[in-house]
Amino acid sequence: MDEIHREQQKEPAPQGCPPNKHYVPGNLRFRVMQWVHTSLCFGHPGISRTLQLTQNSFWWPSMTTDVANYVKSCSVCAQSKPPKELPSGLLQPLPISQRPWSHLSIDFVPDLTMSNEFTTILVIIDRFSKACRLIPMKALPTAMETALALFHHVFRVYGIPEDIVSDRGTQFNSQVWKAFCRHLDINVSLTSGYHPQSNGQVERLNQEIGSYLLSYCSREQHCWSEFLLWAEYAQNSLRHSSTGLTPFQCVLGYQPPMFPWSGEPSLVPAIDDWIHCSERVWDSAHVRLQRAVRNQEIQANRRCRPHPPYQPGQRVWISTRVLKLRLPSRKLTPRYVGLFKILKQINIQVTYQLELPA
């Protein structure tokens, strides 16, 4: 406080300074903000609380702006506190194809209860028509098994595609998969790590499949494979908001009827039971999938904000959420480490290469 009084002799308090507050000259303001913000008594509070604590005893004209800038630039806060803004980076749509089944997205739903020897679902989506194929697999397939499944269920019917988007699973990072696609002149597109939104269509469908199977198989989980064909038929019969058509209409040019049979009893009890059961499953699936589509449209981009316009040469923090640091306690690990220099931009406002220590 004595130092403030000495500096006030060189820089007297201007008009407007409250009588019960100490005016802080310009060359001491940083030290005052540092003392308030980093004090063990207060523990690096946020902008509003730091401002409130500073205003209790001190004053200067630009205090609100100065405190906000100081707290925003605090490296300890940047490393230790979770971000309060929305996640940065809006949706970057995949390229739009010119015809059905030329651009695919694929993924797996693994580790399901065994059902007729199946434990995994291979999910394939046509990004143009939004049509899907849901293929039960006996286990998480290898790259070669995945390639054969695509040939048997997609390529032989719709032709060889131009592009396939997948995650970075071992199947799709293998030399077998890369050679398979290279020889067929298929472009391989791998999504960003820890960012499933990059392949959002198939990720959303995976969630819908899980909800669908949970609705019908939660008590008899060994029966899920018997409902898979209905889930596929239902999905391909729903009008998609982006095309205004159902996948069936987009691919076939018409909408197949749900049940092309009359309502008359067949005189075969087993067939009648199967028809009635199928009708109930279809009706329920149709309602659930329509509700899921509406909810996804409402939630899209609501929880994101535009990506900051980073430039090569700038320095940024890196989240430690997926890093394994050699520290004793995970709970006391800094949330961010850095700062690291941006070397180049790989994707438009999405992916960057950083200069990291060896």
C-alpha positions in Angstrom: 0.0 0.0 0.0 2.9 2.3 0.7 4.2 1.8 -2.8 0.7 2.8 -4.2 0.8 6.0 -2.1 4.3 6.9 -3.4 3.2 6.3 -7.0 0.1 8.4 -6.5 2.4 11.4 -5.9 3.6 11.0 -9.5 0.2 10.1 -10.8 -2.6 11.6 -8.7 -6.1 10.1 -8.7 -8.3 11.5 -11.4 -11.8 12.9 -11.0 -14.4 10.2 -10.5 -12.3 8.0 -8.1 -14.6 6.9 -5.3 -13.6 8.4 -2.0 -13.4 5.0 -0.2 -11.2 3.3 -2.9 -7.4 3.5 -3.5 -6.5 4.7 -6.9 -3.9 2.5 -8.6 -1.5 4.2 -10.9 -0.8 2.6 -14.3 2.5 1.0 -13.6 1.1 -0.9 -10.5 -2.1 -2.2 -12.0 -0.7 -5.5 -13.2 0.8 -6.2 -9.8 -2.5 -5.5 -8.1 -4.4 -7.8 -10.4 -1.8 -10.5 -10.0 -1.9 -10.2 -6.2 -5.7 -10.5 -6.1 -6.0 -13.2 -8.7 -3.2 -15.5 -7.6 -3.6 -15.1 -3.8 -4.0 -18.4 -1.9 -7.0 -16.9 -0.2 -8.9 -16.6 -3.5 -7.5 -19.4 -5.7 -7.5 -18.0 -9.2 -11.2 -16.9 -9.4 -12.9 -16.1 -12.7 -13.3 -12.7 -14.3 -16.4 -11.5 -12.3 -15.0 -12.6 -9.0 -11.5 -11.2 -9.6 -13.1 -7.9 -10.6 -15.3 -7.9 -7.5 -12.4 -8.6 -5.2 -10.3 -5.9 -6.8 -13.1 -3.3 -6.6 -13.4 -3.9 -2.9 -10.3 -1.8 -2.2 -9.0 -0.4 -5.5 -10.1 1.7 -8.5 -8.9 2.9 -11.9 -10.8 3.9 -15.0 -10.2 0.8 -17.2 -10.4 -1.7 -14.3 -13.2 -3.9 -15.9 -11.4 -4.3 -19.2 -7.9 -4.8 -17.6 -9.1 -7.5 -15.2 -10.9 -9.4 -17.9 -7.8 -9.3 -20.1 -5.6 -10.4 -17.3 -7.8 -13.4 -16.3 -8.1 -14.5 -19.9 -4.3 -14.5 -20.3 -3.6 -16.4 -17.0 -1.6 -19.5 -18.0 -2.5 -21.3 -14.7 -6.2 -20.9 -15.4 -5.8 -22.0 -19.0 -4.1 -25.2 -17.9 -6.2 -26.0 -14.9 -9.8 -25.0 -15.6 -12.3 -26.6 -17.9 -13.4 -24.3 -20.8 -16.8 -22.7 -20.3 -17.4 -21.9 -24.0 -19.1 -24.2 -26.4 -16.7 -26.7 -28.1 -15.1 -24.9 -31.1 -15.5 -26.2 -34.6 -18.8 -26.3 -36.5 -19.8 -29.2 -38.7 -17.6 -29.7 -41.8 -19.9 -31.6 -44.2 -18.4 -34.4 -46.2 -18.4 -34.0 -50.0 -21.7 -34.5 -51.7 -21.8 -37.3 -54.2 -23.5 -37.3 -57.6 -25.3 -40.7 -57.4 -26.4 -43.4 -54.9 -23.8 -45.7 -53.4 -20.7 -43.9 -54.7 -19.7 -42.5 -51.3 -20.0 -44.7 -48.3 -19.5 -44.4 -44.5 -18.9 -47.6 -42.5 -18.5 -48.5 -38.9 -19.1 -51.4 -36.4 -21.4 -51.9 -33.5 -19.3 -54.5 -31.5 -19.5 -56.5 -28.3 -23.2 -57.4 -28.5 -24.7 -60.4 -26.7 -24.3 -63.5 -29.0 -27.3 -63.9 -31.2 -27.4 -66.8 -33.6 -23.5 -66.8 -33.4 -23.4 -63.0 -34.2 -21.8 -60.4 -31.9 -21.1 -57.5 -34.2 -23.0 -55.3 -36.7 -21.3 -53.9 -39.8 -23.0 -50.6 -40.5 -22.8 -49.2 -44.1 -24.4 -45.9 -45.2 -24.8 -44.4 -48.6 -24.1 -40.8 -48.0 -26.1 -39.7 -51.1 -29.5 -41.5 -50.4 -28.9 -42.2 -46.7 -29.7 -45.8 -47.4 -28.1 -48.3 -45.0 -27.1 -51.9 -44.8 -26.9 -53.6 -41.4 -24.9 -56.8 -41.6 -24.5 -59.2 -38.7 -21.0 -60.5 -38.1 -19.8 -63.3 -35.9 -17.0 -61.2 -34.4 -15.2 -57.9 -35.1 -14.0 -58.6 -38.6 -10.5 -58.3 -40.0 -9.7 -56.0 -42.9 -10.1 -58.9 -45.4 -13.4 -60.0 -43.8 -14.7 -56.4 -44.0 -13.7 -56.2 -47.7 -15.5 -59.5 -48.5 -18.6 -58.3 -46.6 -18.7 -55.1 -48.7 -18.3 -57.1 -51.9 -21.1 -59.6 -51.0 -23.6 -57.0 -49.7 -22.9 -53.8 -51.5 -20.5 -53.9 -54.4 -22.1 -56.8 -56.3 -25.5 -54.9 -56.1 -24.6 -51.2 -56.4 -21.1 -51.3 -57.9 -17.7 -50.2 -56.6 -17.8 -46.8 -54.7 -15.5 -43.9 -55.2 -14.9 -43.0 -51.5 -15.3 -44.8 -48.1 -15.2 -42.9 -44.8 -14.3 -44.9 -41.6 -12.7 -44.4 -38.3 -9.1 -45.2 -37.5 -9.8 -48.8 -36.4 -7.1 -51.4 -37.0 -9.0 -52.8 -40.0 -9.0 -49.5 -41.8 -5.4 -48.6 -40.9 -4.1 -51.9 -42.1 -2.0 -52.5 -45.3 -4.6 -55.0 -46.4 -7.4 -52.4 -46.4 -5.3 -49.8 -48.1 -4.2 -52.2 -50.8 -7.8 -53.4 -51.3 -9.0 -49.8 -51.8 -6.1 -48.8 -53.9 -6.5 -51.6 -56.4 -10.2 -50.8 -56.7 -9.5 -47.0 -57.0 -11.4 -46.3 -53.9 -10.4 -43.2 -51.9 -9.8 -43.9 -48.2 -11.0 -41.2 -45.8 -10.2 -41.6 -42.1 -11.9 -39.5 -39.5 -10.1 -37.5 -36.9 -9.2 -39.3 -33.7 -11.5 -38.6 -30.7 -13.9 -36.8 -33.0 -16.7 -39.2 -34.0 -18.7 -36.3 -35.5 -16.4 -36.5 -38.5 -18.5 -39.5 -39.6 -21.7 -38.2 -38.0 -24.2 -40.1 -40.3 -23.0 -43.5 -39.3 -22.5 -42.5 -35.6 -26.1 -41.3 -35.4 -27.3 -44.5 -37.1 -25.4 -46.6 -34.6 -27.2 -44.8 -31.8 -30.6 -45.4 -33.4 -29.7 -49.1 -33.9 -28.8 -49.3 -30.2 -32.0 -47.7 -29.1 -34.0 -49.9 -31.5 -32.5 -53.1 -30.3 -32.7 -52.0 -26.6 -36.4 -51.4 -27.0 -37.1 -55.0 -28.2 -34.3 -57.1 -26.9 -33.4 -55.7 -23.5 -34.8 -58.8 -21.8 -34.0 -61.3 -24.5 -30.7 -59.9 -25.7 -29.8 -63.1 -27.6 -32.5 -62.3 -30.2 -31.2 -59.0 -31.5 -30.1 -60.4 -34.9 -33.7 -61.3 -35.7 -34.8 -57.7 -35.5 -31.9 -56.3 -37.6 -33.6 -56.7 -40.9 -36.6 -54.7 -39.6 -34.3 -51.9 -38.4 -32.8 -51.7 -41.8 -36.1 -51.7 -43.6 -37.5 -49.1 -41.3 -34.5 -46.8 -41.7 -34.6 -47.1 -45.5 -38.3 -46.2 -45.5 -38.1 -43.0 -43.5 -38.0 -39.7 -45.4 -34.7 -37.9 -44.8 -34.8 -34.2 -44.1 -31.8 -33.4 -46.4 -33.2 -35.1 -49.5 -36.9 -34.9 -48.9 -37.1 -38.6 -50.0 -36.8 -42.0 -48.4 -33.7 -43.9 -49.1 -35.8 -46.4 -51.0 -37.2 -43.7 -53.2 -33.8 -42.2 -53.8 -32.1 -45.5 -54.8 -35.0 -47.4 -56.4 -37.2 -44.5 -57.7 -40.2 -45.7 -55.7 -41.3 -46.6 -52.1 -41.9 -50.3 -51.6 -45.0 -51.1 -49.6 -44.4 -52.2 -46.1 -46.5 -55.4 -46.3 -47.7 -56.3 -49.8 -50.2 -58.8 -48.5 -53.9 -58.6 -47.8 -55.3 -58.4 -44.3 -57.1 -61.7 -44.7 -55.9 -64.6 -42.5 -53.6 -67.0 -44.2 -55.1 -70.0 -42.4 -51.6 -70.8 -41.3 -51.3 -69.8 -37.6 -47.5 -69.5 -37.7 -47.6 -67.1 -40.7 -50.4 -65.0 -39.1 -48.4 -64.7 -35.9 -45.3 -63.6 -37.8 -47.2 -61.0 -39.8 -48.8 -59.5 -36.7 -45.5 -59.4 -34.9 -43.8 -57.8 -37.8 -46.5 -55.2 -38.1 -46.2 -54.2 -34.4 -42.4 -54.0 -34.7 -42.6 -51.9 -37.9 -45.1 -49.4 -36.4 -43.0 -49.0 -33.3 -39.8 -48.7 -35.2 -41.3 -46.1 -37.5 -42.4 -43.9 -34.7 -39.1 -44.2 -32.8 -36.9 -43.5 -35.8 -39.0 -40.5 -36.8 -38.6 -39.1 -33.3 -34.9 -39.7 -33.4 -34.5 -37.9 -36.7 -36.4 -34.9 -35.4 -34.3 -34.7 -32.2 -31.0 -34.9 -34.2 -32.1 -32.0 -36.4 -32.9 -29.9 -33.3 -29.6 -30.7 -31.6 -27.3 -30.3 -34.6 -24.7 -27.6 -34.0 -26.5 -26.3 -30.9 -23.6 -27.2 -28.7 -20.8 -25.9 -30.9 -19.3 -22.6 -31.8 -17.3 -21.5 -34.8 -13.7 -22.6 -34.7 -11.1 -19.9 -33.8 -9.2 -18.8 -36.9 -5.8 -20.2 -36.0 -2.9 -19.4 -38.2 0.5 -21.0 -38.7 3.0 -19.5 -36.3 0.4 -19.0 -33.5 0.8 -21.0 -30.2 -2.0 -23.0 -28.7 -2.8 -25.2 -25.7 -3.4 -28.9 -26.1 -6.1 -30.8 -24.1 -4.7 -33.6 -21.9 -7.9 -35.5 -21.9 -6.5 -38.2 -24.2 -2.8 -37.7 -23.3 -1.0 -40.1 -20.9 1.2 -37.8 -18.8 3.7 -39.2 -16.3 2.1 -37.6 -13.3 1.0 -39.4 -10.0 -2.6 -38.3 -10.0 -4.9 -38.0 -13.0 -7.3 -35.7 -11.1 -4.5 -33.2 -10.4 -3.2 -33.3 -14.0 -3.4 -30.0 -15.8 -6.3 -29.9 -18.3 -4.1 -28.3 -20.9 -0.3 -28.2 -21.7 1.6 -25.9 -24.0 2.0 -23.6 -25.6 2.9 -25.3 -28.9 3.5 -23.7 -32.3 1.1 -24.3 -35.2 3.2 -25.5 -38.2 0.4 -25.8 -40.8 -3.3 -26.1 -41.4 -4.3 -29.6 -42.7 -8.1 -29.2 -42.9 -10.1 -26.0 -43.3 -10.4 -24.6 -39.8 -10.4 -28.1 -38.3 -7.1 -29.9 -38.2 -3.6 -28.5 -37.6 -0.1 -29.9 -37.3 1.8 -28.7 -34.2 5.5 -28.5 -33.4 5.7 -30.9 -30.4 8.7 -31.9 -28.3 10.4 -35.1 -29.2 
